[in-house]
Every structure is written in structure tokens, then in C-alpha cells.
Amino acid sequence: WQRYGRGKALDVSGFVLKDGEVITVARNWGRGKQGEILAAMHYLACNSFGTVLGPGANRFHHDHFHFDTARKTSSYCR
């Protein structure tokens, strides 16, 4: 993950579960149960962050999620 200089955004490429299983956006997005978990995380993040970008947003976000706390008139979720 990467935290931006002012702490307003976070890039997340994957997660390590309690049992040690590793789920990454690059490997698991759109694939099986892990892909469903990632899709749910992406969807739910749209309620908490001002901007949420993921693999469907553009080629720059094919392997990670971008969560930004910036608030606009409405949230941007892609």
C-alpha cells in the first residue's frame, strides 16, 4: 500500500487474511471467491471514501484500489 503525503488517500494492492492467505487485486480481481471479496470491498468503500478507483477505472488502476478521502459534491466510484 501507499499512503499519500498528506494522508488523504491510500492505494491498496492486496490483503493478507488472518489465516495467511494473500488476496491481490492484480491476481484475484474478477476471479472466484477472492474476486467476489474484492468486488464487495470496492463497492462498500464507495460509501466511505470520496473517490474510489479500481481495475475498471483506467489502466493506471488495474492492479490496486485507490481510496481518497476528498469530498466533492458527490462521491466518485469507478
URRA-V910373 format. One record per run of one state. SS is the DSSP state (alpha for helix, beta for strand, coil for the rest). FROM is the first residue (numbers start at 1). LEN is the number of residues. Records with the same first field share a line. If there is no record, write none. Layout:
SS->FROM-LEN + FROM-LEN
//
This chain:
coil->1-1 + 4-5 + 13-1 + 17-5 + 29-3 + 46-5 + 54-5 + 62-3 + 69-7 + 78-1
beta->2-2 + 9-4 + 14-3 + 22-3 + 51-3 + 65-4 + 76-2
alpha->25-4 + 32-14 + 59-3
//
